[in-house]
Amino acid sequence: MAKKRKLPKLGLLYLDYVLRFFDRSNFKGWPDKIEHVVYHWGNDKNRFIEEVKRKKIDILIGNIPATAYETFREIAKELPHVRFVPSLETQFSNKSKENVTLFCEKHNLSHPKTEIFYDRKEGYRYLEKCDYPVIIKRSYGPSNYGGYYVHKVKSKEEAKKLFDEKKYMPMYIQECIPLKADIRVMLIGHKPACAFWRVAGEDMDLTNTSQGGYMTYEGVPMGALELAVEASKAAKAEYWACDIAEHDGKYYILECATAFAAFPYFRDWIGQYLMWDFSEGRFPKPHIPLYNWEELGKIDSSLLRTMRHIGFSRYIPSSDGAYYVNDKEGGWDMELAEESVPEDIPDDSHLHRHIEREEDLPEEILEESKKSQARHDELEDSEISLESVTLTKLMTLHGMEEEIAVEVIRYIRSRDIKSIDELLELEGIEKQTLKIWAESLHDRVDINKADIKSLNKIKAIGKKLAEKIVEFRKKHGPFEKIEDMLKIKGLGKKKLAKIRDHIAIK
């Protein structure tokens, strides 16, 4: 009996404060231990490399945020025998909107006409002569936060005012394709496995569902699927997603990346595909019929989010003479992604993007970049009330994904939440992530101003303790520091630890 081929050692790549796309459960049936390796922000490159070597990992699976992309290109060079999935070359488009444009240009993929300027004077001259409306985007960053940094601009005056206020650098200006809907296509092994229209809400210019739009799975055109397959193959992507616009029978790539929001069942499908790939056929290739989304899309999203390990069987003709009839496969089946090579990364020298170190940047660009980042940090750090939070505000939280933001809103509005910790009941949210969000997304109360009713809303504070806090404050004056609450009879260190994240002295 032939001996089974040894399986490669798998590792899941995680980063602090970044939502995790995969976990062990997505690789159901994998017989060996799957390692976890966490990259900590800062000077962690050498430690991370040594941990991967020590754990003898052959394949490292996970998406890399834009802010860590260049660091991981260096890490990958130090680990030549480790396969990154997706490869660093495949993840090129994840880093910025510029990279999406460069990727489309390199592979002659249909996309809106786009101009990118590092020279602000040159950019302003273009704004004088270009046709309006145009789309202006913040190019660099981990995400667009639900379209928050995408703007439809209808005049040169409006465009100049936007750049004066936002200080986006580079100036990323894109042809505006007229549309009230775009199409999200998600692929596994170059095969469309889910697709849907994203339709703009009433009186909206942008189609992002987090800003009031909605989704429909019906009638996704073959032309959009064909363009997405072409892009996936060009990227050599194991899994991939495209946002595609349609106008006058033509299709245009708006965005594309390996980083995208997906229901758990879709991540399970990717896991099945990767196991087939890694095992050289020991695990079966999953069968995911084209247009399956039309049926799954009929299931309420709150239920669909909970469904795991959905499977499909291939059609087998009956023995009474029935014959096989091809379904709407379009000639596609799942394929193994080609191996990436450094030459796959598009040439970006004409955009001066070879400058990576801060000290090499022109002073004007560096200063504007710092100001832009400071405004972004201010936005992220601004306090958000659970009772009044909007989808747009949620999307500014570090690592937030669109579909999770939608679920958070539904969860908050469907019940009386007394603590942000209750969000841990939602899939995809972990304690470490929530700790970071808690700085912005909470109803932290000022213990020197809050009344009994406000204090009682905190899960660990009952009515009696709330009354004691107010009584103590009236008798002894305002608290100077949180620890002063330990002077209240019946409030010990353990109780204070439970409520600490929900109170403040302002």
C-alpha positions as CSV (number, residue, x, y, z in Angstrom):
1,M,0.0,0.0,0.0
2,A,1.4,3.4,-1.0
3,K,2.4,5.6,1.8
4,K,0.4,8.9,2.0
5,R,2.3,12.0,1.1
6,K,3.2,14.1,4.1
7,L,1.1,17.2,4.3
8,P,2.8,20.7,4.6
9,K,2.8,22.5,7.9
10,L,0.2,25.2,7.9
11,G,0.3,28.5,9.8
12,L,-2.4,31.2,10.1
13,L,-1.0,34.7,9.9
14,Y,-2.6,37.1,12.4
15,L,-1.8,40.8,13.2
16,D,-2.7,42.6,16.4
17,Y,-5.9,44.6,16.2
18,V,-6.8,43.3,12.7
19,L,-9.9,41.2,12.2
20,R,-9.1,37.6,11.4
21,F,-10.3,36.2,8.1
22,F,-9.5,32.6,8.7
23,D,-9.4,30.3,11.8
24,R,-8.8,26.6,12.3
25,S,-12.5,25.8,11.7
26,N,-12.3,27.0,8.1
27,F,-10.0,24.0,7.4
28,K,-12.3,21.3,8.6
29,G,-10.7,17.9,8.2
30,W,-7.1,19.0,8.1
31,P,-5.5,16.2,10.2
32,D,-2.4,18.1,11.4
33,K,-1.9,20.9,13.9
34,I,-2.4,24.4,12.3
35,E,-0.1,26.9,13.9
36,H,-0.9,30.5,14.7
37,V,1.7,33.2,14.2
38,V,1.0,36.8,15.3
39,Y,2.8,39.8,14.0
40,H,3.0,42.6,16.6
41,W,3.1,46.2,15.2
42,G,6.5,47.9,15.5
43,N,9.9,46.4,15.4
44,D,8.8,42.8,15.3
45,K,10.2,41.6,12.0
46,N,13.1,39.5,13.3
47,R,11.1,37.9,16.1
48,F,8.3,37.0,13.7
49,I,10.7,35.4,11.2
50,E,12.3,33.3,13.9
51,E,8.9,32.1,15.1
52,V,7.9,31.0,11.6
53,K,11.2,29.1,11.3
54,R,10.9,27.6,14.8
55,K,7.4,26.3,14.1
56,K,8.7,24.8,10.8
57,I,5.8,26.4,8.8
58,D,5.7,25.6,5.1
59,I,2.6,27.7,4.2
60,L,1.6,30.9,5.9
61,I,-2.1,31.9,5.2
62,G,-3.5,35.4,5.7
63,N,-4.0,38.8,4.3
64,I,-1.6,41.6,5.0
65,P,-2.8,45.1,5.8
66,A,-1.7,48.0,3.6
67,T,0.4,49.5,6.5
68,A,2.4,46.3,6.8
69,Y,2.8,45.4,3.1
70,E,6.3,46.7,2.6
71,T,7.5,45.1,5.9
72,F,6.1,41.7,4.8
73,R,7.8,41.9,1.4
74,E,11.1,42.1,3.4
75,I,9.9,39.2,5.7
76,A,9.0,37.0,2.6
77,K,12.6,37.5,1.3
78,E,13.9,36.1,4.6
79,L,11.6,33.1,4.4
80,P,12.2,31.9,0.8
81,H,11.0,28.3,1.6
82,V,7.7,29.5,3.0
83,R,4.7,29.9,0.7
84,F,2.6,33.0,1.5
85,V,-1.1,32.6,0.6
86,P,-2.0,34.9,-1.0
87,S,1.5,35.7,-2.3
88,L,2.9,39.2,-1.7
89,E,2.7,39.8,-5.5
90,T,-0.9,38.8,-5.5
91,Q,-1.6,41.1,-2.6
92,F,-0.1,44.1,-4.4
93,S,-3.6,45.6,-5.1
94,N,-4.5,45.5,-1.4
95,K,-2.1,48.3,-0.5
96,S,-3.6,51.3,-2.3
97,K,-5.9,52.5,-5.0
98,E,-2.7,53.5,-7.0
99,N,-1.8,49.8,-6.9
100,V,-5.2,48.8,-8.3
101,T,-4.7,51.2,-11.2
102,L,-1.2,49.9,-11.8
103,F,-2.4,46.3,-11.8
104,C,-5.1,47.0,-14.3
105,E,-2.7,48.9,-16.5
106,K,-0.1,46.2,-16.5
107,H,-2.6,43.5,-17.5
108,N,-4.8,45.6,-19.8
109,L,-7.8,45.2,-17.7
110,S,-10.8,47.5,-18.3
111,H,-10.9,50.2,-15.7
112,P,-12.0,53.9,-15.5
113,K,-9.5,56.4,-16.8
114,T,-7.5,57.4,-13.7
115,E,-4.9,60.2,-13.1
116,I,-2.6,60.2,-10.2
117,F,-0.5,63.2,-9.2
118,Y,2.2,63.7,-6.6
119,D,2.8,67.3,-7.7
120,R,-0.1,69.3,-6.2
121,K,0.2,72.1,-8.8
122,E,0.1,69.6,-11.6
123,G,-3.0,68.0,-10.0
124,Y,-4.8,71.4,-9.7
125,R,-4.0,72.1,-13.4
126,Y,-5.7,68.8,-14.3
127,L,-8.7,69.8,-12.3
128,E,-9.1,72.9,-14.4
129,K,-9.4,71.0,-17.7
130,C,-10.9,67.6,-16.8
131,D,-14.5,66.6,-17.5
132,Y,-16.9,66.5,-14.5
133,P,-18.2,64.7,-12.5
134,V,-15.1,62.8,-11.3
135,I,-14.4,60.4,-8.4
136,I,-11.8,61.4,-5.9
137,K,-10.5,58.8,-3.5
138,R,-8.0,58.6,-0.7
139,S,-5.5,56.2,-2.3
140,Y,-3.5,54.8,0.6
141,G,-4.9,53.0,3.6
142,P,-6.2,49.7,5.0
143,S,-9.7,50.3,3.6
144,N,-12.1,53.0,2.4
145,Y,-14.1,52.6,5.6
146,G,-17.3,51.9,3.8
147,G,-16.8,54.6,1.1
148,Y,-16.1,57.3,3.7
149,Y,-13.0,58.4,1.6
150,V,-14.7,58.1,-1.8
151,H,-16.2,61.3,-3.2
152,K,-18.2,62.1,-6.3
153,V,-17.2,65.7,-7.2
154,K,-19.3,67.7,-9.7
155,S,-17.1,70.8,-10.4
156,K,-13.6,72.1,-10.3
157,E,-14.5,74.4,-7.4
158,E,-15.8,71.4,-5.4
159,A,-12.7,69.4,-6.3
160,K,-10.2,72.0,-5.2
161,K,-12.1,72.6,-1.9
162,L,-12.0,68.8,-1.2
163,F,-8.3,68.6,-1.8
164,D,-7.7,71.8,0.3
165,E,-9.6,70.3,3.2
166,K,-8.6,66.6,3.0
167,K,-5.0,67.0,1.8
168,Y,-5.2,63.7,0.1
169,M,-1.8,62.7,-1.3
170,P,-1.3,61.5,-4.0
171,M,-4.2,63.2,-5.8
172,Y,-6.2,60.2,-7.1
173,I,-8.8,61.4,-9.7
174,Q,-10.9,58.9,-11.6
175,E,-13.4,59.0,-14.4
176,C,-16.9,58.8,-13.1
177,I,-18.8,55.9,-14.6
178,P,-22.5,56.7,-14.5
179,L,-24.2,54.0,-12.3
180,K,-26.7,53.5,-9.6
181,A,-25.3,50.0,-8.9
182,D,-22.0,48.1,-9.1
183,I,-21.3,44.4,-8.9
184,R,-19.2,42.6,-6.3
185,V,-17.7,39.4,-7.6
186,M,-15.9,37.0,-5.3
187,L,-13.8,34.2,-6.8
188,I,-12.1,31.0,-5.5
189,G,-9.6,29.4,-7.8
190,H,-10.5,31.8,-10.6
191,K,-14.2,30.7,-10.4
192,P,-17.0,33.1,-9.4
193,A,-18.4,31.7,-6.2
194,C,-20.5,34.6,-5.1
195,A,-21.7,37.8,-6.8
196,F,-24.3,40.5,-6.1
197,W,-25.3,43.9,-7.1
198,R,-24.7,46.8,-4.7
199,V,-27.4,49.3,-5.3
200,A,-27.2,52.9,-4.2
201,G,-29.8,54.1,-1.7
202,E,-32.3,56.9,-2.5
203,D,-30.6,60.2,-3.4
204,M,-27.2,58.6,-3.1
205,D,-24.3,58.9,-5.5
206,L,-22.2,56.0,-4.1
207,T,-23.2,52.3,-4.0
208,N,-21.6,51.3,-0.8
209,T,-24.0,49.3,1.3
210,S,-22.7,50.7,4.6
211,Q,-23.9,54.2,3.5
212,G,-27.5,53.2,2.9
213,G,-27.4,51.0,-0.2
214,Y,-28.6,47.5,-0.5
215,M,-27.7,44.2,-2.1
216,T,-29.4,41.9,-4.6
217,Y,-28.1,38.6,-5.9
218,E,-30.4,38.4,-9.0
219,G,-29.3,38.9,-12.6
220,V,-25.6,39.4,-12.3
221,P,-24.4,39.7,-16.0
222,M,-21.9,37.3,-17.5
223,G,-19.7,40.2,-18.7
224,A,-18.9,41.2,-15.1
225,L,-18.0,37.6,-14.2
226,E,-15.7,37.3,-17.3
227,L,-13.8,40.5,-16.3
228,A,-13.5,39.3,-12.7
229,V,-12.1,35.9,-13.9
230,E,-9.6,37.7,-16.1
231,A,-8.4,39.9,-13.2
232,S,-8.2,36.9,-10.8
233,K,-6.0,35.0,-13.3
234,A,-3.8,38.0,-13.9
235,A,-3.3,38.3,-10.1
236,K,-2.6,34.6,-9.7
237,A,-5.0,34.7,-6.8
238,E,-6.2,31.7,-4.8
239,Y,-9.1,33.9,-3.7
240,W,-10.1,37.3,-5.1
241,A,-12.8,40.0,-5.2
242,C,-13.6,42.7,-7.7
243,D,-16.0,45.6,-7.7
244,I,-17.2,46.2,-11.2
245,A,-19.2,48.9,-12.9
246,E,-21.4,48.4,-16.0
247,H,-22.2,51.2,-18.4
248,D,-23.5,51.0,-22.0
249,G,-22.7,47.2,-22.1
250,K,-19.1,47.7,-21.0
251,Y,-17.5,46.6,-17.7
252,Y,-14.9,48.4,-15.6
253,I,-12.9,47.3,-12.6
254,L,-13.4,49.8,-9.7
255,E,-11.6,47.9,-7.0
256,C,-9.9,44.5,-6.6
257,A,-8.1,42.8,-3.8
258,T,-7.7,39.6,-1.7
259,A,-9.0,41.4,1.3
260,F,-12.8,41.6,1.4
261,A,-15.7,40.9,3.8
262,A,-17.2,37.4,3.4
263,F,-19.8,35.3,5.3
264,P,-18.3,32.3,7.2
265,Y,-19.6,29.8,4.7
266,F,-17.6,31.5,2.0
267,R,-14.4,31.4,4.1
268,D,-15.1,27.7,4.6
269,W,-15.2,27.3,0.8
270,I,-11.9,29.0,0.4
271,G,-10.5,26.6,3.1
272,Q,-11.8,23.6,1.2
273,Y,-10.1,24.9,-2.0
274,L,-6.8,25.6,-0.2
275,M,-6.8,22.1,1.4
276,W,-7.2,20.6,-2.1
277,D,-4.4,22.8,-3.3
278,F,-2.0,22.1,-0.4
279,S,-2.6,18.3,-0.4
280,E,-2.1,17.8,-4.1
281,G,-5.5,16.1,-4.4
282,R,-5.7,14.2,-1.1
283,F,-8.6,16.4,-0.3
284,P,-11.3,16.8,-3.0
285,K,-11.7,20.0,-5.0
286,P,-15.0,21.6,-3.8
287,H,-17.8,21.9,-6.3
288,I,-19.4,25.3,-6.2
289,P,-22.0,25.8,-9.0
290,L,-22.1,29.1,-10.9
291,Y,-25.0,31.3,-9.9
292,N,-25.4,29.4,-6.6
293,W,-25.7,32.9,-5.0
294,E,-29.1,33.4,-6.6
295,E,-30.5,30.6,-4.3
296,L,-28.4,31.3,-1.2
297,G,-29.3,35.0,-1.5
298,K,-32.9,34.1,-0.8
299,I,-31.9,33.3,2.8
300,D,-32.1,36.1,5.3
301,S,-28.6,37.5,5.8
302,S,-28.8,37.2,9.6
303,L,-29.4,33.4,9.1
304,L,-26.9,33.1,6.3
305,R,-24.1,34.6,8.5
306,T,-24.6,31.7,10.9
307,M,-24.4,28.9,8.3
308,R,-21.2,26.9,8.0
309,H,-19.8,24.2,5.7
310,I,-22.4,24.5,3.0
311,G,-21.7,21.9,0.2
312,F,-22.9,21.1,-3.3
313,S,-22.8,17.7,-5.1
314,R,-22.2,17.5,-8.8
315,Y,-25.1,16.3,-10.9
316,I,-25.0,12.6,-11.6
317,P,-27.4,11.2,-14.2
318,S,-29.8,8.5,-13.1
319,S,-29.4,5.0,-14.3
320,D,-32.7,5.0,-16.3
321,G,-31.1,6.6,-19.3
322,A,-31.2,10.3,-18.3
323,Y,-28.4,12.2,-19.9
324,Y,-26.0,14.8,-18.6
325,V,-26.8,18.4,-19.5
326,N,-24.2,21.1,-18.8
327,D,-25.4,23.8,-16.5
328,K,-24.5,27.5,-16.8
329,E,-20.8,26.9,-16.1
330,G,-19.5,29.3,-18.7
331,G,-16.5,27.0,-19.3
332,W,-15.0,27.7,-15.9
333,D,-14.0,25.3,-13.2
334,M,-11.7,25.9,-10.2
335,E,-8.1,26.0,-11.1
336,L,-4.8,26.1,-9.1
337,A,-3.3,29.6,-9.0
338,E,0.0,29.9,-10.8
339,E,3.1,30.6,-8.8
340,S,3.8,34.3,-8.4
341,V,7.2,35.7,-9.3
342,P,8.7,39.2,-8.4
343,E,8.1,40.3,-12.0
344,D,4.4,40.2,-11.4
345,I,4.6,43.4,-9.4
346,P,3.8,46.3,-11.8
347,D,6.4,49.0,-12.5
348,D,5.5,52.0,-10.4
349,S,8.6,54.1,-11.0
350,H,6.8,56.7,-13.1
351,L,4.7,57.5,-10.0
352,H,7.8,57.8,-7.8
353,R,6.3,55.2,-5.5
354,H,9.8,53.5,-5.2
355,I,10.3,56.0,-2.4
356,E,9.3,54.0,0.7
357,R,11.3,55.5,3.6
358,E,9.9,58.6,5.2
359,E,13.3,60.3,5.2
360,D,13.4,60.0,1.4
361,L,10.0,61.7,0.8
362,P,9.9,65.3,-0.4
363,E,9.2,67.6,2.6
364,E,5.9,68.9,1.1
365,I,4.5,65.4,0.7
366,L,5.7,64.2,4.0
367,E,4.2,67.2,5.8
368,E,0.8,66.8,4.1
369,S,0.9,63.0,4.7
370,K,1.5,63.7,8.4
371,K,-1.4,66.2,8.6
372,S,-3.7,63.8,6.7
373,Q,-2.8,60.9,9.1
374,A,-3.3,63.2,12.1
375,R,-6.9,64.0,10.8
376,H,-7.5,60.4,10.2
377,D,-6.3,59.5,13.7
378,E,-8.5,62.2,15.2
379,L,-11.5,60.7,13.3
380,E,-10.7,57.2,14.6
381,D,-10.1,58.4,18.1
382,S,-13.3,60.4,18.4
383,E,-15.7,59.0,20.9
384,I,-18.8,57.3,19.5
385,S,-22.0,56.6,21.5
386,L,-23.5,53.2,21.2
387,E,-27.0,54.7,21.2
388,S,-26.4,57.0,18.3
389,V,-23.7,55.3,16.3
390,T,-24.0,55.3,12.5
391,L,-22.6,52.9,9.9
392,T,-20.3,55.6,8.6
393,K,-18.9,56.2,12.1
394,L,-18.5,52.4,12.6
395,M,-16.5,52.1,9.4
396,T,-13.9,54.5,10.8
397,L,-13.0,52.0,13.6
398,H,-9.6,50.2,13.2
399,G,-10.0,47.0,11.2
400,M,-13.8,47.3,10.7
401,E,-15.3,45.4,7.8
402,E,-18.5,46.5,6.1
403,E,-20.6,43.4,6.8
404,I,-19.6,43.3,10.4
405,A,-20.5,47.0,10.8
406,V,-24.0,46.2,9.4
407,E,-24.4,43.4,11.9
408,V,-23.2,45.6,14.8
409,I,-25.8,48.2,13.9
410,R,-28.6,45.6,13.7
411,Y,-27.5,44.1,17.0
412,I,-27.4,47.4,18.8
413,R,-30.8,48.5,17.5
414,S,-32.5,45.2,18.3
415,R,-31.8,45.2,22.0
416,D,-30.9,47.3,25.0
417,I,-27.1,47.0,25.2
418,K,-25.6,47.8,28.6
419,S,-22.0,47.0,27.7
420,I,-19.8,47.0,24.6
421,D,-18.7,43.5,25.7
422,E,-22.0,42.2,24.5
423,L,-20.7,42.6,20.9
424,L,-18.5,39.5,21.5
425,E,-21.6,37.5,20.7
426,L,-21.2,38.5,17.1
427,E,-19.0,36.2,15.0
428,G,-15.8,37.8,13.8
429,I,-15.3,40.1,16.8
430,E,-12.7,39.1,19.4
431,K,-11.7,40.5,22.7
432,Q,-8.4,42.0,21.5
433,T,-10.2,43.8,18.6
434,L,-13.0,45.0,20.9
435,K,-10.5,46.4,23.4
436,I,-9.2,48.7,20.6
437,W,-12.7,49.7,19.6
438,A,-13.7,50.4,23.2
439,E,-11.6,53.6,23.1
440,S,-14.0,55.0,20.5
441,L,-17.1,52.8,20.5
442,H,-18.6,52.8,23.9
443,D,-20.9,54.7,26.3
444,R,-18.2,55.5,28.8
445,V,-19.8,57.7,31.5
446,D,-18.2,60.5,33.6
447,I,-18.4,59.2,37.2
448,N,-18.4,62.9,38.4
449,K,-21.5,63.8,36.4
450,A,-23.5,60.7,35.7
451,D,-26.8,60.2,37.6
452,I,-28.1,57.0,39.0
453,K,-29.9,56.0,35.8
454,S,-26.8,56.5,33.6
455,L,-24.6,54.5,36.0
456,N,-27.2,51.7,36.2
457,K,-26.9,51.2,32.4
458,I,-23.4,49.8,33.0
459,K,-23.7,46.0,33.2
460,A,-21.6,45.6,36.3
461,I,-23.2,48.4,38.2
462,G,-26.5,47.6,39.8
463,K,-29.0,50.2,41.2
464,K,-27.6,50.0,44.8
465,L,-24.0,50.6,43.7
466,A,-25.1,53.4,41.4
467,E,-26.8,55.0,44.4
468,K,-23.7,54.6,46.6
469,I,-21.5,56.2,43.9
470,V,-23.8,59.3,43.7
471,E,-24.1,59.5,47.4
472,F,-20.3,59.2,47.9
473,R,-19.7,62.0,45.3
474,K,-22.2,64.3,47.0
475,K,-20.6,63.8,50.4
476,H,-16.9,63.8,49.5
477,G,-16.8,65.8,46.3
478,P,-15.7,64.7,42.8
479,F,-13.4,61.7,42.2
480,E,-9.9,62.8,41.4
481,K,-8.9,59.4,39.9
482,I,-10.7,56.2,39.1
483,E,-9.0,54.4,42.0
484,D,-10.8,56.7,44.5
485,M,-13.9,54.6,43.9
486,L,-12.3,51.9,46.0
487,K,-13.2,54.1,49.0
488,I,-16.9,53.2,48.4
489,K,-18.0,50.5,50.8
490,G,-18.7,47.3,48.9
491,L,-16.7,48.2,45.8
492,G,-13.5,46.2,45.6
493,K,-10.7,45.8,43.1
494,K,-12.5,43.0,41.1
495,K,-15.7,45.0,40.7
496,L,-13.7,48.1,39.7
497,A,-11.8,46.0,37.0
498,K,-15.2,45.0,35.5
499,I,-16.4,48.5,35.2
500,R,-13.2,50.4,34.4
501,D,-13.6,50.3,30.6
502,H,-17.0,51.9,30.9
503,I,-16.2,54.9,33.1
504,A,-14.1,58.0,32.9
505,I,-13.2,61.2,34.6
506,K,-13.6,64.0,32.0
